[in-house]
Each structure stands twice: as C-alpha cells, then as structure tokens.
Amino acid sequence: MAVWNKLKEYAHVMNNPEKSLKNLLISQDRLKNFSQKGGSIFYDYSRQRVDEKAMELLFELSIERKIQDQFNDMMSGKKINNTEKRAVLHTACRSFSDEPIYVDGKDIMPDIAKVREATQKFTNKVHMGEIRAANGKPFTDVVVIGIGGSYLGAEFVKYALAFFADKNIKLHFLSNVDINNFGEIVREIKTETTLWIIISKSYTTAETTANEKQAYAFMKEKGIDPARHVITVTSKGSPGDDPSNPVIAAFHMFDFIGGRYSVTSAVGGVPLSLYIGYDKFERFLKGAEEMDIHTRKAPVQNNLPMISALISIWNNNFLKYSAQGIIPYAQPLSKLAPHIQQLYMESNGKYVTKKGEKVFEDTGVIIFGEPGTNAQHSFFQLAHQGRAFPIDFIGVIKPQYNQYNNKSKGVTNHQELWANLIAQPMALAIGKEDKDMAKYFPGNRPSSTILLEDLSPENIGRLLSFYEAKTVYEAFIWDINPFDQFGVELGKKLAENLRKEMAAKNENLNHEFTNVDPISKFYLDKLTEGKI
Amino acid sequence: MAVWNKLKEYAHVMNNPEKSLKNLLISQDRLKNFSQKGGSIFYDYSRQRVDEKAMELLFELSIERKIQDQFNDMMSGKKINNTEKRAVLHTACRSFSDEPIYVDGKDIMPDIAKVREATQKFTNKVHMGEIRAANGKPFTDVVVIGIGGSYLGAEFVKYALAFFADKNIKLHFLSNVDINNFGEIVREIKTETTLWIIISKSYTTAETTANEKQAYAFMKEKGIDPARHVITVTSKGSPGDDPSNPVIAAFHMFDFIGGRYSVTSAVGGVPLSLYIGYDKFERFLKGAEEMDIHTRKAPVQNNLPMISALISIWNNNFLKYSAQGIIPYAQPLSKLAPHIQQLYMESNGKYVTKKGEKVFEDTGVIIFGEPGTNAQHSFFQLAHQGRAFPIDFIGVIKPQYNQYNNKSKGVTNHQELWANLIAQPMALAIGKEDKDMAKYFPGNRPSSTILLEDLSPENIGRLLSFYEAKTVYEAFIWDINPFDQFGVELGKKLAENLRKEMAAKNENLNHEFTNVDPISKFYLDKLTEGKI
C-alpha cells in the first residue's frame, strides 16, 4: 500500500496550479522526457498531468505489483484466469517463434499453427475459386454471425484495413438479435453467393443461435444448401463442431482465448482473411507479435503499454477522471473505440479482486470515442469547457488514398487533418485566458498522442496489441481478473425466465404472465398487444 | 437556491439503503406512479432512484427556474441565444400550423414553407427522373459533404429509416477531412451518377471547404460538370449561394437554426427526402411537431422531456453520476447515441451561465451508447459490476422486417430482443446477493425505459424532438446557453496557425517551423519526414 498512498499524496501536489500543464510545458525538454518509441509506435505523454516524480512513483507501483511478471506468466501459459481456471494465450495466436507453450503439460503451439494453416488454405481456395457457392459462382458476400468478442474486433480491423480489400468480397456482421439487423443484411447480400460464418466459442450464445437458426430458415426458403454455404468457428466438440450438421469447414477456438481478446485467433482470422487475404492477415499478426515482445521485454520506463496503463490508473484513481476518450485522426480507425470499449470495460469493469474481495478503489473507466476531426464538431465543446476527460489522440503519418491531394487554403486534406491533430492536445493542455468568461478555456486537460507511420496491417496489429496489453496491465495493478465476465450473468438469467414466459404464450395464447414482477408483466403485455 | 439545497439534502436520504431501488420496487404501483405517456411515446422512470418527494422537489425546481416559460420563449422566436443574439427556431422547421412566428418583426414561417416546398419539388423531380445526371441517367448516389451538425442528425435518421429507402439512391456522408473518408466513398459510388450536396451554414467550415474542393477536383478529373452534379444547403448570401458558382439548386438555412438542431431543416430535409422520399420526411417532421406541442403544453408532471431532463439533472448534480448511456434495443437506432452525444455534449458542455459567470455546479455529462443486445456483450459487465452510470433503454414494440419470424428456444428474434430489454433494467436495479463476491451484483443502478410503437418516420421525429427538448430543458435549469459553442474556437485558432506553417512549407521546402512551440514543431517535422 505504501506506493499507492504516496501517489495519493502526490496527486495533491499535481493539483497545484504551478504543476498545471501550462507550466510543465514551459520546459524545452518536456517532449523528450515524456515520450517513448517502442514496437514501431510512438507514444507522447507530454500533455499528461505528470512530472518526473509522479512517473517515478508510478513505475515503483508497477514493480511493487509485479505487473510485468504477471504479463510474463500470461504469455507463458500459466492459468492466470483464476475464476475460470484457464490459461490466457491470445498472444500465442500471433506467435511465430519456435518456443513451445505448455498448458496442462501439452504444447499448444502446434494446434494454433494448424488453425492458421487451415485458415490460409481455406481462404486461398475461396479466392482461387476452388471453393464456390452451390451455384458454381464465386462467393460475393460473407456474413459473420457473432456478437461481442466474436464481432467487434473483426469489425475494427475490417474498417482499418478496408483499403486492402481486393477480393471482391463484401463483409457483413450479423451481431444483434434484433431482426432488423438480419433484415438489413439480407437486403444487401447476393443470397446465392453468400458465405455464412457462425462464430461462437460455446455455440450456445442466445443471440448467435437465434441468428443462426434464422439464417438456416432463410437458406431453406431460398433453396440454398447450408452444407455448401456455412462455416463455423467454435470450440472442438461444441454443437457447431457436430459432423451430423455438415458445413464446408469448421475452425477451432481454444478455451485459453477469451472472446474480447480473440481477434488474432480464427475469430478474426477467417473473416478477415476472406476479406483482405491471408497474407495481409498474417502481417497483422506479425505486428501484434512485435508489440507483444516489446511489452514483455522492454523495461517499465520504456514500455509503451506499461506507461499508458500507469497513466490511465493515475488519471482514474488519483486525479479522479471517470472516462477516457479515444480519438483517432484516421477515418479507417472509426471502429477502434467501440472495440476498445468492449475490450477494456468488459475486462476492467469489476467489483472484486482475484481473492474475491471488494476492490479498494474504483476500477475501469468509461471508454468512448469518434474519429477526429469529426469529434471536434461533436463533443469537443464539452472536452474544452465542460467536464474534463483524458484523451488518447492517434495520428497516422502517411495516409492511404494519397492520390487525392488537392489543396485548400494551401494545404492538402491530410495536412489539414494534422493541423487539427497537433492543435487539439495543445489547446486542451494550455487553455486560454479571456475577460469574456464564455471564451475562457480552463486548460490543464490531459491527453496522450500515439503515432503510427501508416495504416499497414502490421501497424493495426501493433495498435491492437498495445491496447490489449494496456488493459491487462491495469487489471494486474488492481489485482482483478480481466478475463472473466460474471457481470453479464444476472441479465441473462432474468432474460431466460422472460423467454420462457414468451414461449409459453406462443404455445398457448391464454397464458397469463402471472409469474413475473408487475413491471415485467406490463412489458410482456405491451409486446403481446403490439401497441403503446 | 432554496430548492437546489433541498434537493442536495434529499439526495442523502435517497442514498440510504432503505431507499434502494430494490425496496422502492416492492410497491405494486411503482410503474403506474413513475411512468408517463405523451406525444405517442411511453416513458418509464420506475427504475430511476427517485421517490414521490424527490420528484416533487424536481418539479418545484422546474417551476422555480421557469423552464417551460423559456421553452415557450424559444418557440415564439425570442432571441434566447444571448451570446450570438439569435432566435432559436428549429421547432419552426416542423411547424405546420398557421400561426406566424416573428423575428425582428418579420414572420419567418413563409420562408420556412418555401424551403420545404423547394425540397419537395426538387427531390420529386429527381425521383421522377426529371432531374438527372449529366449523362442522362438517374442519380444513383448522393454524397453529403458536411460535418458535425450538418452530418450527424441526417446520419441518425438515415439508419433509423433505411427500411423506407425505396428510391434506388445510396446516401453517403463525407464528413471527415481525413482523405481516407473521401477515398473510401469514391471507391463505392458510381461517379457518373453521383449528386453531391454541400452543407454548411457559413460555407467557411474548414473541413467542408477542403472536401468540397477535393470533390470539385475529382469531378474535373472525371470530366463531370459540377453545375449538373452539385447542390448546396447554406445561408442566403454565403459563398455557397453565389450565382457565379453554378449548381443545380441551393437550399437556404437560417441563422435561427443551430447546426446540431438542424436535422428537421433543409440540412436533413434535402438528403433524407432524396433517400426516403419527401412524403416520409414530412411524416418525420409531423412526429417532431407533435412532441414539440406536447413539450410546450403538457404540465410539468406529465411532460416527458421535462421529467427526463429533471431526472438527468438529479442523476448528475445530486447523485453524482458523470455519464449517461443510451441503449436502443433496435439496430436501426444505431446512430442515435452519436447524434445525441453531439446534440447534448455540445449544447451542455459549458463553463459559464448566460450572465457570463462560472456555473455553480457541473454541467453536461458524457453521453455514449451502442444498440442492445450488442451493448450487453460489450460494456455491460462494467454497467453491472463496475462504475455505475444511468441508462436510457429504448424499446420498439413492432419490428420492421417481421416477415422473418423463425423461432429459437420457442421465441422469435424480436421476442428474444425484448426478453433482454425487459431483463436488463431490472437486473441493474435489483442486483443479486451471492456469497461468491465475483457473482455479487450491487444493484441500485438507475435507468429509464422509453417505448416507441414502431420505427415509423413519425416516431423517429418524436424521439428526436424528445431529446432536443430534454437537452435545452437541462440548459435552462443551469441557466447556460445551449446554442453557442465557443469551446471549439481555441483549437480552430491553433490549427489555423499550424495550417499556415504547413502552407509555407508547401510553398518553400526550406521553410523551418521556428514559429511554433517545440512539441508542435516535432509533429510538423514528423509529417514532413513521413516516418516515425
């Protein structure tokens, strides 16, 4: 507890006006001293509300809590997911090293390599036209049926790497059980040449099952043979891996890969390889691997995810900011925030430590974001003059589509984008005095700036691995388990009870909803009546 | 101040365990006493942390602060946007009454009717094939160039009403100055049959100008005549309304309609009428008008936006929640949260009162959200067991696409969706005891449930007007101006300076970035070098 209390005290010092960002930024060496390059990413925390002493204490905290040792345990296959008694090996999915990783005495690397090879072979065959739709034509559309961790990561990468999609395949995500999601997708696809991918580890997720059954009913109605139009990504031996239910191919998931950490497994691998080609997907994996190695090996003072996690803890538990913005100045990263929102909030929105005791401080913050400059014209009024929240700005040095380089006001659109990317963190940090209080900017609002050289598959992999590592590092500091999600169980259980009531009503129109509380009854009745 | 202090004291009472939601919900009349129907929408606040006394005090506050009088002033054309000395008349855009509204002694209703008529005529001509692309073919794609308030509202309605899009026109939004946004859109459109709509009140927004110029350069390269492929929505006499720059048509905006409140003006009207037809757009307006009338006329105790605004203030300023989730259980409402995020955070993220004094309490909260059930598989772990935040759940009784009604586990997908919609607010409210602390749910987490009968254009209009009114009601309580946005000026000014530096470098490669601070210089150099 010693370091934690020292940090608490030091937060008072940093709240002092002479420690404001405006003053800290007077130092000509500020950027040099508060930035770091690693895993081919540049991380600038010069506009965070820290000084040398604060960082020193934070690094001390990371050592006291043995954060890097825990990361090492994770990558080595130890069962650090204690509540579910599982290893946590999403990093193994992108390991191309020869080093074995043992779980229960068995090297799991050959199984992982096998899935990667199967993905490569299968998707190449689709692209070469060796695997085609039942009507003999090449597949034109791929619909992924999956929700949460079986959806958001692949969606993020789809948008990030859409530039590379040259396979004449459109990729759709049927995640929501809302029938509108299904209806909108079937309006867009070419039914006869659509490949459906059903992704579910347990193959029992209610939404995915409902959408799978709806898709099968739809195929039946259209006279399409699912055995030639469906593939699955699921655990070995799950209902989705049942030979009596024939599909073109089944790809395996492993219990040591959690849903929200699964985009580098077959969950992302199969749809993304179909969309951009396996070679690009492998480049994405290799970028993630590079950042994993940096995270595991770099000393804490030079370790990007570590610095970022420590600052996040500092902003949350000591400076008391309760939310965090993620603002990539890159339209292709438009789905980064929704993915990290899940990754982080599901991992770190926890109530108890690994020992089962109430956590002594607030855990994860709320994550939200939109791309810049769009966000500037949306919620940045509040960021500058309302309730303050820290921001991760993300910049990309080289744009895709740089053939479009018309100039307006003497600069290209990419330069205009960068003028804003450079201006915003500074404006938030330094603020502005004004006699007219409506034009006064309090400043002292913290942010980091993360730079990628370009939107290559490698860099998207690096960025993903960076946020995954930052997320688990924070959990390690609080000593919570970032790999379970018992918090979603109660809602599921109540929904199950309501589903049974609805099913009873479907069976027998005279069924009355007398087994539920009066509010639930009111809603069940409304739905039955079909009007307000 | 009297009522405010009473509320502060009463918050202590409500924080008492016997006032927990679990206990409040024991009352059989809870829903009856804490729900309201109005403007064809149902609003249930039975799972908010209020009792009769709390509501009584809140209603007292609304009367003390003359909230409804201020709303009436707004709708009557008074210049309540005091810092910019403007009337605020987005409600006039959807008024179909004969009542005149005077601004500076002139009835503005004929001008508004004229724009609506022009929108109807123009879009009908496009749909009838009387206005066509230069190559004689019907338009297939519409690209809206606009950002912030000229974009988010129309995007929200586009997704909400996509079901009705039967005009064979695809609608795209080019908002971000990031060239990737442009590049991705031109990959998708049919260049020869694309209509560009440039939307900017002042016609000086940097991003919109840059994208306009890029679009013109692109048309020139492709040999397309802008005079036959461009329309504008802008203020009378702005650079976009210049006859020397010929376009097919120009639609007027008025200075009494702010960007983020402009979706019912030509800003939404022109693109949405092209997409779904003017008749559907007018139905959307009529729904909004109905809710405007409810908001203006209904007594505070029965007034939906009023109740919702008061509860929002209660949650924010008295119970100290700093964020608010918006979770529509309807995939077509997937862009509601981003729109309300802008509407609310730009309106209410303020530092000073209308008198120019620092606001005495925290103003607007952070708004974020994703559709349910997707959100359940994303950040609901945190909602149940982490940092609490209030939620607006939104349910739709009748789905679109109800021809797809396959059953899974005895229920349709729409019923499955509703089982979750009913379960979640209850799970959050009542929680669950468990000896295993990892499975313990603290409960007492507040939410409202809003019901729409269906996703008709009218209901989307009602929902929009509901949130617009809620937003301004909250501002009226704090006595801030929700119609200006001086908080975005500082960033713009710094960006302008950086743009000049970049332009100087474009002109002269030997230009050195010596006029800027060392951190900005670092980034300017990185961009010039083109590598990390």
HADDOCK unambig.tbl for C-alpha pairs under 7 A between the chains (distance, minus, plus):
assign (segid A and resid 28 and name CA) (segid B and resid 518 and name CA) 6.81 0.50 0.50
assign (segid A and resid 31 and name CA) (segid B and resid 519 and name CA) 6.35 0.50 0.50
assign (segid A and resid 42 and name CA) (segid B and resid 532 and name CA) 6.97 0.50 0.50
assign (segid A and resid 147 and name CA) (segid B and resid 374 and name CA) 6.57 0.50 0.50
assign (segid A and resid 147 and name CA) (segid B and resid 377 and name CA) 6.69 0.50 0.50
assign (segid A and resid 148 and name CA) (segid B and resid 374 and name CA) 6.43 0.50 0.50
assign (segid A and resid 148 and name CA) (segid B and resid 377 and name CA) 4.48 0.50 0.50
assign (segid A and resid 148 and name CA) (segid B and resid 378 and name CA) 5.44 0.50 0.50
assign (segid A and resid 175 and name CA) (segid B and resid 374 and name CA) 6.82 0.50 0.50
assign (segid A and resid 176 and name CA) (segid B and resid 373 and name CA) 5.96 0.50 0.50
assign (segid A and resid 176 and name CA) (segid B and resid 374 and name CA) 5.64 0.50 0.50
assign (segid A and resid 177 and name CA) (segid B and resid 373 and name CA) 6.81 0.50 0.50
assign (segid A and resid 177 and name CA) (segid B and resid 413 and name CA) 5.76 0.50 0.50
assign (segid A and resid 177 and name CA) (segid B and resid 417 and name CA) 6.02 0.50 0.50
assign (segid A and resid 178 and name CA) (segid B and resid 330 and name CA) 6.20 0.50 0.50
assign (segid A and resid 178 and name CA) (segid B and resid 331 and name CA) 6.34 0.50 0.50
assign (segid A and resid 178 and name CA) (segid B and resid 413 and name CA) 6.22 0.50 0.50
assign (segid A and resid 178 and name CA) (segid B and resid 414 and name CA) 5.81 0.50 0.50
assign (segid A and resid 178 and name CA) (segid B and resid 417 and name CA) 5.86 0.50 0.50
assign (segid A and resid 179 and name CA) (segid B and resid 401 and name CA) 6.70 0.50 0.50
assign (segid A and resid 179 and name CA) (segid B and resid 413 and name CA) 5.93 0.50 0.50
assign (segid A and resid 179 and name CA) (segid B and resid 414 and name CA) 6.04 0.50 0.50
assign (segid A and resid 180 and name CA) (segid B and resid 331 and name CA) 6.13 0.50 0.50
assign (segid A and resid 180 and name CA) (segid B and resid 332 and name CA) 6.89 0.50 0.50
assign (segid A and resid 180 and name CA) (segid B and resid 400 and name CA) 6.20 0.50 0.50
assign (segid A and resid 180 and name CA) (segid B and resid 401 and name CA) 6.11 0.50 0.50
assign (segid A and resid 181 and name CA) (segid B and resid 331 and name CA) 5.87 0.50 0.50
assign (segid A and resid 183 and name CA) (segid B and resid 401 and name CA) 5.64 0.50 0.50
assign (segid A and resid 210 and name CA) (segid B and resid 408 and name CA) 5.27 0.50 0.50
assign (segid A and resid 210 and name CA) (segid B and resid 413 and name CA) 6.24 0.50 0.50
assign (segid A and resid 213 and name CA) (segid B and resid 408 and name CA) 6.68 0.50 0.50
assign (segid A and resid 214 and name CA) (segid B and resid 406 and name CA) 5.55 0.50 0.50
assign (segid A and resid 217 and name CA) (segid B and resid 406 and name CA) 6.87 0.50 0.50
assign (segid A and resid 330 and name CA) (segid B and resid 178 and name CA) 6.20 0.50 0.50
assign (segid A and resid 331 and name CA) (segid B and resid 178 and name CA) 6.33 0.50 0.50
assign (segid A and resid 331 and name CA) (segid B and resid 180 and name CA) 6.13 0.50 0.50
assign (segid A and resid 331 and name CA) (segid B and resid 181 and name CA) 5.88 0.50 0.50
assign (segid A and resid 332 and name CA) (segid B and resid 180 and name CA) 6.88 0.50 0.50
assign (segid A and resid 341 and name CA) (segid B and resid 379 and name CA) 6.55 0.50 0.50
assign (segid A and resid 342 and name CA) (segid B and resid 378 and name CA) 4.27 0.50 0.50
assign (segid A and resid 342 and name CA) (segid B and resid 379 and name CA) 5.17 0.50 0.50
assign (segid A and resid 345 and name CA) (segid B and resid 379 and name CA) 5.15 0.50 0.50
assign (segid A and resid 345 and name CA) (segid B and resid 381 and name CA) 6.97 0.50 0.50
assign (segid A and resid 345 and name CA) (segid B and resid 382 and name CA) 5.61 0.50 0.50
assign (segid A and resid 346 and name CA) (segid B and resid 378 and name CA) 6.34 0.50 0.50
assign (segid A and resid 346 and name CA) (segid B and resid 379 and name CA) 5.27 0.50 0.50
assign (segid A and resid 346 and name CA) (segid B and resid 381 and name CA) 5.08 0.50 0.50
assign (segid A and resid 346 and name CA) (segid B and resid 382 and name CA) 5.99 0.50 0.50
assign (segid A and resid 349 and name CA) (segid B and resid 381 and name CA) 5.96 0.50 0.50
assign (segid A and resid 349 and name CA) (segid B and resid 382 and name CA) 3.77 0.50 0.50
assign (segid A and resid 349 and name CA) (segid B and resid 385 and name CA) 6.25 0.50 0.50
assign (segid A and resid 349 and name CA) (segid B and resid 386 and name CA) 4.19 0.50 0.50
assign (segid A and resid 349 and name CA) (segid B and resid 387 and name CA) 6.77 0.50 0.50
assign (segid A and resid 350 and name CA) (segid B and resid 382 and name CA) 6.40 0.50 0.50
assign (segid A and resid 350 and name CA) (segid B and resid 385 and name CA) 5.42 0.50 0.50
assign (segid A and resid 350 and name CA) (segid B and resid 386 and name CA) 4.86 0.50 0.50
assign (segid A and resid 351 and name CA) (segid B and resid 385 and name CA) 5.37 0.50 0.50
assign (segid A and resid 351 and name CA) (segid B and resid 386 and name CA) 5.75 0.50 0.50
assign (segid A and resid 352 and name CA) (segid B and resid 437 and name CA) 6.59 0.50 0.50
assign (segid A and resid 352 and name CA) (segid B and resid 438 and name CA) 5.98 0.50 0.50
assign (segid A and resid 356 and name CA) (segid B and resid 437 and name CA) 5.56 0.50 0.50
assign (segid A and resid 356 and name CA) (segid B and resid 438 and name CA) 6.09 0.50 0.50
assign (segid A and resid 357 and name CA) (segid B and resid 437 and name CA) 6.77 0.50 0.50
assign (segid A and resid 363 and name CA) (segid B and resid 386 and name CA) 6.66 0.50 0.50
assign (segid A and resid 368 and name CA) (segid B and resid 368 and name CA) 6.56 0.50 0.50
assign (segid A and resid 373 and name CA) (segid B and resid 176 and name CA) 5.96 0.50 0.50
assign (segid A and resid 373 and name CA) (segid B and resid 177 and name CA) 6.82 0.50 0.50
assign (segid A and resid 374 and name CA) (segid B and resid 147 and name CA) 6.56 0.50 0.50
assign (segid A and resid 374 and name CA) (segid B and resid 148 and name CA) 6.43 0.50 0.50
assign (segid A and resid 374 and name CA) (segid B and resid 175 and name CA) 6.82 0.50 0.50
assign (segid A and resid 374 and name CA) (segid B and resid 176 and name CA) 5.66 0.50 0.50
assign (segid A and resid 377 and name CA) (segid B and resid 147 and name CA) 6.69 0.50 0.50
assign (segid A and resid 377 and name CA) (segid B and resid 148 and name CA) 4.50 0.50 0.50
assign (segid A and resid 378 and name CA) (segid B and resid 148 and name CA) 5.47 0.50 0.50
assign (segid A and resid 378 and name CA) (segid B and resid 342 and name CA) 4.26 0.50 0.50
assign (segid A and resid 378 and name CA) (segid B and resid 346 and name CA) 6.33 0.50 0.50
assign (segid A and resid 379 and name CA) (segid B and resid 341 and name CA) 6.56 0.50 0.50
assign (segid A and resid 379 and name CA) (segid B and resid 342 and name CA) 5.19 0.50 0.50
assign (segid A and resid 379 and name CA) (segid B and resid 345 and name CA) 5.16 0.50 0.50
assign (segid A and resid 379 and name CA) (segid B and resid 346 and name CA) 5.27 0.50 0.50
assign (segid A and resid 380 and name CA) (segid B and resid 488 and name CA) 6.63 0.50 0.50
assign (segid A and resid 381 and name CA) (segid B and resid 345 and name CA) 6.98 0.50 0.50
assign (segid A and resid 381 and name CA) (segid B and resid 346 and name CA) 5.08 0.50 0.50
assign (segid A and resid 381 and name CA) (segid B and resid 349 and name CA) 5.95 0.50 0.50
assign (segid A and resid 381 and name CA) (segid B and resid 485 and name CA) 6.20 0.50 0.50
assign (segid A and resid 381 and name CA) (segid B and resid 487 and name CA) 4.67 0.50 0.50
assign (segid A and resid 381 and name CA) (segid B and resid 488 and name CA) 5.45 0.50 0.50
assign (segid A and resid 382 and name CA) (segid B and resid 345 and name CA) 5.63 0.50 0.50
assign (segid A and resid 382 and name CA) (segid B and resid 346 and name CA) 6.00 0.50 0.50
assign (segid A and resid 382 and name CA) (segid B and resid 349 and name CA) 3.79 0.50 0.50
assign (segid A and resid 382 and name CA) (segid B and resid 350 and name CA) 6.39 0.50 0.50
assign (segid A and resid 384 and name CA) (segid B and resid 487 and name CA) 5.65 0.50 0.50
assign (segid A and resid 385 and name CA) (segid B and resid 349 and name CA) 6.26 0.50 0.50
assign (segid A and resid 385 and name CA) (segid B and resid 350 and name CA) 5.41 0.50 0.50
assign (segid A and resid 385 and name CA) (segid B and resid 351 and name CA) 5.37 0.50 0.50
assign (segid A and resid 385 and name CA) (segid B and resid 487 and name CA) 5.65 0.50 0.50
assign (segid A and resid 386 and name CA) (segid B and resid 349 and name CA) 4.20 0.50 0.50
assign (segid A and resid 386 and name CA) (segid B and resid 350 and name CA) 4.84 0.50 0.50
assign (segid A and resid 386 and name CA) (segid B and resid 351 and name CA) 5.74 0.50 0.50
assign (segid A and resid 386 and name CA) (segid B and resid 363 and name CA) 6.64 0.50 0.50
assign (segid A and resid 387 and name CA) (segid B and resid 349 and name CA) 6.78 0.50 0.50
assign (segid A and resid 397 and name CA) (segid B and resid 527 and name CA) 5.63 0.50 0.50
assign (segid A and resid 397 and name CA) (segid B and resid 530 and name CA) 5.89 0.50 0.50
assign (segid A and resid 397 and name CA) (segid B and resid 531 and name CA) 6.53 0.50 0.50
assign (segid A and resid 398 and name CA) (segid B and resid 530 and name CA) 6.26 0.50 0.50
assign (segid A and resid 400 and name CA) (segid B and resid 180 and name CA) 6.20 0.50 0.50
assign (segid A and resid 401 and name CA) (segid B and resid 179 and name CA) 6.70 0.50 0.50
assign (segid A and resid 401 and name CA) (segid B and resid 180 and name CA) 6.09 0.50 0.50
assign (segid A and resid 401 and name CA) (segid B and resid 183 and name CA) 5.64 0.50 0.50
assign (segid A and resid 406 and name CA) (segid B and resid 214 and name CA) 5.57 0.50 0.50
assign (segid A and resid 406 and name CA) (segid B and resid 217 and name CA) 6.90 0.50 0.50
assign (segid A and resid 408 and name CA) (segid B and resid 210 and name CA) 5.28 0.50 0.50
assign (segid A and resid 408 and name CA) (segid B and resid 213 and name CA) 6.70 0.50 0.50
assign (segid A and resid 410 and name CA) (segid B and resid 503 and name CA) 4.76 0.50 0.50
assign (segid A and resid 411 and name CA) (segid B and resid 499 and name CA) 6.81 0.50 0.50
assign (segid A and resid 411 and name CA) (segid B and resid 502 and name CA) 6.57 0.50 0.50
assign (segid A and resid 411 and name CA) (segid B and resid 503 and name CA) 5.39 0.50 0.50
assign (segid A and resid 413 and name CA) (segid B and resid 177 and name CA) 5.76 0.50 0.50
assign (segid A and resid 413 and name CA) (segid B and resid 178 and name CA) 6.21 0.50 0.50
assign (segid A and resid 413 and name CA) (segid B and resid 179 and name CA) 5.93 0.50 0.50
assign (segid A and resid 413 and name CA) (segid B and resid 210 and name CA) 6.25 0.50 0.50
assign (segid A and resid 414 and name CA) (segid B and resid 178 and name CA) 5.80 0.50 0.50
assign (segid A and resid 414 and name CA) (segid B and resid 179 and name CA) 6.06 0.50 0.50
assign (segid A and resid 416 and name CA) (segid B and resid 499 and name CA) 6.49 0.50 0.50
assign (segid A and resid 417 and name CA) (segid B and resid 177 and name CA) 6.04 0.50 0.50
assign (segid A and resid 417 and name CA) (segid B and resid 178 and name CA) 5.87 0.50 0.50
assign (segid A and resid 419 and name CA) (segid B and resid 495 and name CA) 4.88 0.50 0.50
assign (segid A and resid 419 and name CA) (segid B and resid 498 and name CA) 5.39 0.50 0.50
assign (segid A and resid 419 and name CA) (segid B and resid 499 and name CA) 5.65 0.50 0.50
assign (segid A and resid 420 and name CA) (segid B and resid 495 and name CA) 5.14 0.50 0.50
assign (segid A and resid 422 and name CA) (segid B and resid 520 and name CA) 6.17 0.50 0.50
assign (segid A and resid 422 and name CA) (segid B and resid 523 and name CA) 6.93 0.50 0.50
assign (segid A and resid 423 and name CA) (segid B and resid 491 and name CA) 5.66 0.50 0.50
assign (segid A and resid 423 and name CA) (segid B and resid 494 and name CA) 5.30 0.50 0.50
assign (segid A and resid 423 and name CA) (segid B and resid 495 and name CA) 5.10 0.50 0.50
assign (segid A and resid 424 and name CA) (segid B and resid 491 and name CA) 5.30 0.50 0.50
assign (segid A and resid 427 and name CA) (segid B and resid 490 and name CA) 6.25 0.50 0.50
assign (segid A and resid 427 and name CA) (segid B and resid 491 and name CA) 5.48 0.50 0.50
assign (segid A and resid 437 and name CA) (segid B and resid 352 and name CA) 6.59 0.50 0.50
assign (segid A and resid 437 and name CA) (segid B and resid 356 and name CA) 5.55 0.50 0.50
assign (segid A and resid 437 and name CA) (segid B and resid 357 and name CA) 6.75 0.50 0.50
assign (segid A and resid 438 and name CA) (segid B and resid 352 and name CA) 5.97 0.50 0.50
assign (segid A and resid 438 and name CA) (segid B and resid 356 and name CA) 6.07 0.50 0.50
assign (segid A and resid 438 and name CA) (segid B and resid 486 and name CA) 6.74 0.50 0.50
assign (segid A and resid 439 and name CA) (segid B and resid 486 and name CA) 5.92 0.50 0.50
assign (segid A and resid 439 and name CA) (segid B and resid 487 and name CA) 7.00 0.50 0.50
assign (segid A and resid 452 and name CA) (segid B and resid 532 and name CA) 6.99 0.50 0.50
assign (segid A and resid 453 and name CA) (segid B and resid 531 and name CA) 5.55 0.50 0.50
assign (segid A and resid 453 and name CA) (segid B and resid 532 and name CA) 5.45 0.50 0.50
assign (segid A and resid 485 and name CA) (segid B and resid 381 and name CA) 6.20 0.50 0.50
assign (segid A and resid 486 and name CA) (segid B and resid 438 and name CA) 6.74 0.50 0.50
assign (segid A and resid 486 and name CA) (segid B and resid 439 and name CA) 5.93 0.50 0.50
assign (segid A and resid 487 and name CA) (segid B and resid 381 and name CA) 4.66 0.50 0.50
assign (segid A and resid 487 and name CA) (segid B and resid 384 and name CA) 5.64 0.50 0.50
assign (segid A and resid 487 and name CA) (segid B and resid 385 and name CA) 5.66 0.50 0.50
assign (segid A and resid 488 and name CA) (segid B and resid 380 and name CA) 6.61 0.50 0.50
assign (segid A and resid 488 and name CA) (segid B and resid 381 and name CA) 5.44 0.50 0.50
assign (segid A and resid 490 and name CA) (segid B and resid 427 and name CA) 6.24 0.50 0.50
assign (segid A and resid 491 and name CA) (segid B and resid 423 and name CA) 5.65 0.50 0.50
assign (segid A and resid 491 and name CA) (segid B and resid 424 and name CA) 5.29 0.50 0.50
assign (segid A and resid 491 and name CA) (segid B and resid 427 and name CA) 5.48 0.50 0.50
assign (segid A and resid 494 and name CA) (segid B and resid 423 and name CA) 5.29 0.50 0.50
assign (segid A and resid 495 and name CA) (segid B and resid 419 and name CA) 4.89 0.50 0.50
assign (segid A and resid 495 and name CA) (segid B and resid 420 and name CA) 5.13 0.50 0.50
assign (segid A and resid 495 and name CA) (segid B and resid 423 and name CA) 5.08 0.50 0.50
assign (segid A and resid 498 and name CA) (segid B and resid 419 and name CA) 5.38 0.50 0.50
assign (segid A and resid 499 and name CA) (segid B and resid 411 and name CA) 6.81 0.50 0.50
assign (segid A and resid 499 and name CA) (segid B and resid 416 and name CA) 6.47 0.50 0.50
assign (segid A and resid 499 and name CA) (segid B and resid 419 and name CA) 5.64 0.50 0.50
assign (segid A and resid 502 and name CA) (segid B and resid 411 and name CA) 6.55 0.50 0.50
assign (segid A and resid 503 and name CA) (segid B and resid 410 and name CA) 4.76 0.50 0.50
assign (segid A and resid 503 and name CA) (segid B and resid 411 and name CA) 5.38 0.50 0.50
assign (segid A and resid 518 and name CA) (segid B and resid 28 and name CA) 6.82 0.50 0.50
assign (segid A and resid 519 and name CA) (segid B and resid 31 and name CA) 6.35 0.50 0.50
assign (segid A and resid 520 and name CA) (segid B and resid 422 and name CA) 6.17 0.50 0.50
assign (segid A and resid 523 and name CA) (segid B and resid 422 and name CA) 6.93 0.50 0.50
assign (segid A and resid 527 and name CA) (segid B and resid 397 and name CA) 5.63 0.50 0.50
assign (segid A and resid 530 and name CA) (segid B and resid 397 and name CA) 5.91 0.50 0.50
assign (segid A and resid 530 and name CA) (segid B and resid 398 and name CA) 6.27 0.50 0.50
assign (segid A and resid 531 and name CA) (segid B and resid 397 and name CA) 6.53 0.50 0.50
assign (segid A and resid 531 and name CA) (segid B and resid 453 and name CA) 5.53 0.50 0.50
assign (segid A and resid 532 and name CA) (segid B and resid 42 and name CA) 6.96 0.50 0.50
assign (segid A and resid 532 and name CA) (segid B and resid 452 and name CA) 7.00 0.50 0.50
assign (segid A and resid 532 and name CA) (segid B and resid 453 and name CA) 5.44 0.50 0.50
